[in-house]
Every structure is written in structure tokens, then in C-alpha cells.
């Protein structure tokens, strides 16, 4: 195995094990959220600034849906993140991307919690 592919093998093993679970969880999250919006008739609040947190949550879900259903199957992430000559650099990129997504998730959840408490 050449040095460029050394970093991909552990990721491929993890993806093979957890990709089906992640896909099902993302689909269920989207379906349940859509059902709640539909059943409660709250589609009209999506254009109100006070419910911007809801738009942010839908956008955050869309990021993960695109990652799992489009970007990962097309191999775009492996090409851009792990195409570096140095596998350690690819893993640093991968970690940075996850850190940004985690930070974004924390902001979105904090905004929703703050809105729920009247802030």
C-alpha cells in the first residue's frame, strides 16, 4: 500500500460499519422533522425571523444529508480531504471539518434553546 492510501483504510473500515446506521438516522430525523412541521401546520413560521433557529436546524440537517447521500458516495471527500501526499495532513483536514460541524451544531442547538427560553 502506498503512503497516500494509508490514511484512507481506517476511514473506509469505519464508514463500512456505520454508514447504514447514519443514513437511517438522517432519514428518520428528516422524516420526523418534516412530519412535525406538517402535522402541526408550522410551515408558515419558516419565514419569520423569530424562528430562524428552525431554518438553521433544517440547514444543518441538509449539510449532513448532502455529506452522507451525495458527497461521500461520489468519493468527493476522499478525493479532496485524503488526496494529500501526507496522510496525517488528510486526517487533520478531516478533523478540522468535523470540528467546524460540531461547533456549528452547538451554535444551532444553543440558538434553539435560547429561543425556547424567550431570548
ZAMI-274651 format. One record per residue (C-alpha): residue number from 1; residue in one letter; x, y, z. Coordinates in steps of 0.5 Angstrom, whole numbers, padded with zeros to 4 digits, always signed. Example, Ala and Ser with C-alpha at 12.3 -4.5 7.8 and 13.67 -1.06 7.14 Angstrom:
! residues 2
SITE  num  residuo     c1     c2     c3
SITE    1        A  +0025  -0009  +0016
SITE    2        S  +0027  -0002  +0014
END
This chain:
! residues 119
SITE  num  residuo     c1     c2     c3
SITE    1        X  +0000  +0000  +0000
SITE    2        X  +0003  +0007  -0002
SITE    3        X  +0003  +0012  +0003
SITE    4        X  -0002  +0016  +0000
SITE    5        X  -0008  +0011  +0001
SITE    6        X  -0005  +0009  +0008
SITE    7        X  -0010  +0014  +0012
SITE    8        X  -0016  +0012  +0008
SITE    9        X  -0016  +0005  +0010
SITE   10        X  -0018  +0006  +0017
SITE   11        X  -0024  +0011  +0015
SITE   12        X  -0026  +0006  +0010
SITE   13        X  -0027  +0001  +0015
SITE   14        X  -0031  +0006  +0020
SITE   15        X  -0035  +0008  +0014
SITE   16        X  -0037  +0001  +0012
SITE   17        X  -0039  -0001  +0019
SITE   18        X  -0043  +0006  +0021
SITE   19        X  -0046  +0009  +0014
SITE   20        X  -0052  +0005  +0014
SITE   21        X  -0054  +0007  +0021
SITE   22        X  -0052  +0014  +0020
SITE   23        X  -0056  +0014  +0013
SITE   24        X  -0062  +0011  +0017
SITE   25        X  -0061  +0016  +0023
SITE   26        X  -0061  +0022  +0018
SITE   27        X  -0067  +0020  +0014
SITE   28        X  -0071  +0019  +0020
SITE   29        X  -0069  +0025  +0023
SITE   30        X  -0071  +0029  +0017
SITE   31        X  -0078  +0025  +0016
SITE   32        X  -0080  +0026  +0023
SITE   33        X  -0078  +0034  +0023
SITE   34        X  -0082  +0034  +0016
SITE   35        X  -0088  +0030  +0020
SITE   36        X  -0088  +0035  +0026
SITE   37        X  -0088  +0041  +0021
SITE   38        X  -0093  +0038  +0017
SITE   39        X  -0098  +0036  +0023
SITE   40        X  -0097  +0042  +0027
SITE   41        X  -0098  +0047  +0021
SITE   42        X  -0092  +0051  +0023
SITE   43        X  -0089  +0051  +0015
SITE   44        X  -0091  +0059  +0016
SITE   45        X  -0086  +0060  +0021
SITE   46        X  -0080  +0058  +0017
SITE   47        X  -0080  +0066  +0014
SITE   48        X  -0081  +0069  +0021
SITE   49        X  -0074  +0072  +0024
SITE   50        X  -0076  +0069  +0031
SITE   51        X  -0076  +0062  +0028
SITE   52        X  -0069  +0063  +0025
SITE   53        X  -0067  +0057  +0029
SITE   54        X  -0071  +0053  +0026
SITE   55        X  -0068  +0055  +0019
SITE   56        X  -0062  +0054  +0022
SITE   57        X  -0063  +0047  +0024
SITE   58        X  -0066  +0045  +0017
SITE   59        X  -0060  +0047  +0014
SITE   60        X  -0055  +0043  +0019
SITE   61        X  -0059  +0037  +0017
SITE   62        X  -0059  +0039  +0010
SITE   63        X  -0051  +0039  +0011
SITE   64        X  -0051  +0032  +0014
SITE   65        X  -0056  +0029  +0009
SITE   66        X  -0051  +0032  +0003
SITE   67        X  -0045  +0029  +0006
SITE   68        X  -0048  +0022  +0007
SITE   69        X  -0052  +0022  +0001
SITE   70        X  -0048  +0026  -0004
SITE   71        X  -0041  +0027  -0002
SITE   72        X  -0039  +0021  +0001
SITE   73        X  -0042  +0016  -0004
SITE   74        X  -0039  +0020  -0010
SITE   75        X  -0032  +0020  -0007
SITE   76        X  -0031  +0027  -0006
SITE   77        X  -0029  +0028  +0001
SITE   78        X  -0024  +0022  +0000
SITE   79        X  -0021  +0026  -0006
SITE   80        X  -0021  +0033  -0003
SITE   81        X  -0019  +0031  +0004
SITE   82        X  -0015  +0025  +0003
SITE   83        X  -0011  +0027  -0003
SITE   84        X  -0005  +0030  +0000
SITE   85        X  +0001  +0027  +0000
SITE   86        X  +0002  +0026  +0007
SITE   87        X  -0004  +0022  +0010
SITE   88        X  -0003  +0026  +0017
SITE   89        X  -0005  +0032  +0013
SITE   90        X  -0011  +0029  +0011
SITE   91        X  -0013  +0027  +0018
SITE   92        X  -0012  +0034  +0020
SITE   93        X  -0017  +0036  +0015
SITE   94        X  -0022  +0031  +0017
SITE   95        X  -0021  +0033  +0024
SITE   96        X  -0022  +0040  +0022
SITE   97        X  -0028  +0039  +0018
SITE   98        X  -0031  +0035  +0024
SITE   99        X  -0029  +0041  +0029
SITE  100        X  -0033  +0046  +0025
SITE  101        X  -0039  +0042  +0024
SITE  102        X  -0039  +0040  +0031
SITE  103        X  -0038  +0048  +0033
SITE  104        X  -0044  +0050  +0028
SITE  105        X  -0048  +0044  +0031
SITE  106        X  -0047  +0047  +0038
SITE  107        X  -0049  +0054  +0036
SITE  108        X  -0055  +0052  +0033
SITE  109        X  -0058  +0048  +0039
SITE  110        X  -0056  +0054  +0043
SITE  111        X  -0060  +0058  +0039
SITE  112        X  -0066  +0054  +0039
SITE  113        X  -0065  +0053  +0047
SITE  114        X  -0065  +0061  +0048
SITE  115        X  -0071  +0062  +0043
SITE  116        X  -0075  +0057  +0047
SITE  117        X  -0073  +0061  +0054
SITE  118        X  -0075  +0067  +0051
SITE  119        X  -0068  +0070  +0049
END
